[in-house]
Amino acid sequence: MFNDVSFAYPWVLYFLVLLPAIFYYWWKKREQLTPNLTFSTLKMFSDVPKSLREKLVHLPIYLRIIALALLIIALARPQTFSSGENIYTEGIDIAMVLDISGSMLAEDFKPNRLEAAKKVIDDFIKGRTTDKIGLVVFSGESFTQCPLTIDYSVLRNLLKDIYSGMIQDGTAIGNAIANGVNRLKDSKAKSKVMILLTDGVNNAGEIDPITAAQIAQKFGIRIYTVGVGTMGEAPYPFQTPFGKRYQMVPVEIDESLLKQISNITGGKYFRATNNRKLVEIYEEIDRLEKTRVEVTSYRHAKELYFNWAFAGFLLLLIEFGLSRTYLRKLP
């Protein structure tokens, strides 16, 4: 985008104020050099039409003044500048690890924990631009729902397809972390992050969560852990022969374990007790893990003096030609 015209040597433009003085000097000198004849009346010449040469007699001085103005502007070096920004991004690889065990259907979040978590994860994905994101789900075991990708539309569709009961019930936090590590360990990104969301206590799987966290730390993977569930008890839906019935069940989150996992890997633990708090947590993680952007500004000058100089010399050439030919003064 071009900005306004500026001049490399703006002080040269002060010479433009001399041009009216030059024109005034020429006009006065012309009056002194023009011979005078006195007539009692000029009526006899009133019907004599002026020739083209008479009409253009002052054209050379006008051309010369304009040419000098153009050359002065050219000497001031008019320029325009194009400016912009070169943006360099340093990508982050993120594994979203989501608990889909049966307890995630508790309705202390609206409509339930799982759907609330899917909603904030979806919003989180929409807020990223250049980062690769993968999706791992777990309950009694763990599997990759979507490998690392920048195709966010595919990722979001696969996120929508997640439901509780896809795999055997339970809470295998260690297996989930190991699966996330497997997604991220070969990543070349400068920053590798795992966001693990769960509402329970590790009670399944073959891998100890602390061991899995230590492995993640060895690969430079930072883990943010999120515990979801209100304090005390939460309403849980049960299917009965008479339809859906609700029962209050204790909320049991192994916060000590989740804090250890985060501390080992240099991450942070969060506790979400309602939908609003869950949204705020993912917004904070989003701010903490925004892609690093380096912006290099540039400004390129485009010289415009050539056109001004060319026009000035062209007018001088025309003035010189007219003064020596068609408008030449008689000796």
N, C-alpha and C positions, 0 to 999 in steps of 0.2 A: 504494500500500500504506500503510495507516494505522499509525502507531507508537502507543506508549502515550500515555495522557492526560497532559497537563502543564497547569500553571496560569500565567496571565500575572502574577498577584499572589499567589504562594504564601503570603506573610506573613499574608494575611487569614485563612488557615485556623487560625491560632493562636487566634482568637476561639472556636473550637469547644470549647476547654478550659474556657470560662466556662459552658457549658451545664449540666454536672453541678452546678456551684455554684449556678446559678439554680434548678435543680430542688430542690436541698437547701434553699435559702432558702425556696422556696415550701412545701415539706413542713413545715418548722419553723413557719412562719407559720400554716399551716393548723391545726397542733396547738394553737397559742396561741389562735386565734380560734374553735375548735370548743368549744361549751359541754359541760361534763361533768355527767353525772347518775350518782349512785351507787346501785347495786342490790345486794341481798344475793345474788341469783342471776339468771342470764340464761336459765335453762332454759325459762322460759315463752315465750321468743322463738325457741327453737331450731327449731321447726317452721314458723316464718313465712318463706315464700320471699321472696328479694330481687327487687324489681321491676327491669325493664330500666333504668329511670332510675337506680336505686341502683348497678347494675353499671357504668354509664357515667359516673358522677359525676366521675371523674378524667380522662375522655377529653379535655376541652378543654386541660388543661395539657400532656398528652402531645402533642396536635396542635400546640400552640404551640411546644414544644421542637423537635419534628421540623421544623416550618416554619422556625424560626430557623436550624437546621442547614443546611437546603436553601438558604436565602437567603445564608448565609455562603459556602457552596460556590459559589453563583452569582456573588457579588461577587469571588471569587478568579479568575473567568473560566477555567473549564476549557476546554481546547482539544485537538484532535487535529491531527496534521500529515500531509499527504500529501507524499511526496517522490519524486523520480525524476531522470531525466537526459534532456536533449535532446541528441541526437547528430547532429552535422553532419559529413558525409564529403566529402572533396575527391577526386574520382575520378582514376585514372591510366589512360591508354590505353597498352596494351602490344602490340607486334607480336612474335610469336615467329617467328623466321626459322631454318628448319631445313634443313641440308644432307642431301639424300637421294641423293647420288652413290653409285656402286658401291662405293667404298672404305669407305662406312659399314657395309658388311656384314662387315668385319673383326671377328674374335671375340676381341680382347683385352678387350672388354667382354662381359658375358653377358646375353642370348644373343648379341648383337652390338651394335655402336655405335648403330645406328639404333633398335633396340628399346629399348635402355637409355635413349637420349635421349627417346624417346616416353614412356617410363614416368615419368621425372622431370618432363617437361613436363606430363603429365597430373596428377601430384601438385601441381605448381605451380598449375595452374588450379584444382584443388579447394581450394587454400588461399586463393584470392581471393574477395571477396564483392561488391564494388560496381564493380570495374574492368572496362572494356571490353578484350577481348583478341581479337586477330586472329592468323591463322596463314598464314605465307608459306613455301613450299618452293622449293628450288632445287637444280639440278645444273648441266647445261650452259646452262640458261635458268632463268627463275623465273616462278612464278605464285602467285596468292592462293588458298590452299586454303579459307580462311574469312575474311571481312571482320570488322572490329571488331564484337564482340557481347558482350552479357551473358548470352546463352543458353548457359551452359556445357555443358549436356547435348549440344546440337548440335555445339559446338566439340569436345568430347571424342570424339564419334562420328566426326567428320571427321578428327581426329588418328589414330584407330585405322585409318582407311582408307588412310593413307599407306604407300607401299612404294617401295623403290628400283627404278628402271626406269620410273617413271611418265612421266618426260620424258628427253630426250636426256642422255647422261652428260657429265660435266665438272664444273667448279667455278667458277661465275660469281658471285663474291662481290659485285662491283660491282652487277650486275643485281639481286641479292637485296636489297642495301641500298636501291637505288632503288625497288624494289617496296614495301619496308617504309615508306620515306619517303612514297610515294604513298598508303599506307593512313593515315598519321598526320598528314600536313601540314595537313589541314583540321580536325583535332581541336580542340575548345574546352577540352580538359582542361588543368589546371594543369601536369601532368607527362606527358611523352610519352617512352616508353621502347621501345627495340628490343633484343631478346636474340638474338644471332646465334650459332649453333652450327655449327661446321664441323670437318672433319678433314684439310683439304687446302690446296692452294696455288691461288690464282686463276689459271685457265688458259682461261677462256672468257668470253663476254659482250662487249657493246659498251661498257660503262661502266667506267671506272677506279674501283677501290674507294676510293681516297683522295678522288677527286672526289665520289663518292657520299657519303662521310662528311662532306665539307665542306658539301654540300647539306643533309644531315641536321642539321648544326650550325646552319645558317641558319634552319631551322624549329624550333629549340629541342628537337631530338630527341637523347636520350642513348642511346648504344649500349654495351651490355655484350657483349663477345665471349668465346666459349668455344671453346677448342681441345680436341678429344677424340682421344686416342690414347696408347698407352703409349710409353715411351722405347725407341728402337731399332727393333725389328721386331715385327710382329704377324701372327698366323696369319690367312690369307685363304682362303676356300673357293673352289675352282674345280670346275666341272662337267666331267667327262671321260666318255668312253665307258664307263669302268669305275665311274662314280659320282662322288661328291663326294670331292675330294682337297684337302688343305691345303698351302699354300706360305707361307713366311715372306716378308713384303714390308716394305720400309722404311716407317717412319712419317714422313711429311713434312708438317709444319704450318708455315705462314708466320707464326710468332709475332710477328715484327717488324711485319708488316702489320697483324695483329689488334690489337697494342698501339697502333699509330698511329691506327687507326680509333677505338679507345676514348678515347685521349688527346684527339683532335680534338673529340670530342663530349661530353667530361666524364664518360665512363663508366669501365669497368674491364675489364681482360683477366684471364681465368682459364684455367688448364690442368688438364684432367681426365685422369688416367692410369688410372682404374679406376671401377667403378660407385659405390663409396662416395664417392670424391672428387667425382664428378659430382653426386651427391645433395647433398653439402655446398655445392657452388657455387650450385646453384639455391636452396638454403635461405638462403644469404647474400644473393643477389640479392633474394629475397623479403623479407628483413628490411630491406634497403636501400630497397626500393621499396614498403613497406607504405603503404596508403592513409592519408593524414593524417586523424585523427579528433579533432574538438573536442567535448568533453563539457561541457555547461552543466548544473550541478545546480540544482534548484529545490525549494522547500519551501513548501507552502501550508497556512495555518492554517484550521481549521474550528472556529467558536465553538460551544460546547455550553452556555453559561450560560443560554440562554433556557428550555430544558426544566427546569433546576433552579429558576430563578426562578418559572416558571409553577407548578410543583408546590408551591413554598413559599407563594406567594400564594393558591393554591387551598386549601391546608390552613388558612391563616389565615382565609380566608373561611368555611370550614366550621366552624372553631372559634368564630368570631364569631357565626355563625348559631345554633349549638347553645347557646352561652352565653346568647343573648338569647331563646331559644324553649324548646325541649324540656328543656334542662338549666339553665334560668334559676334562680338562687337566689332564694328568697323573702326579702323585706325584713324 
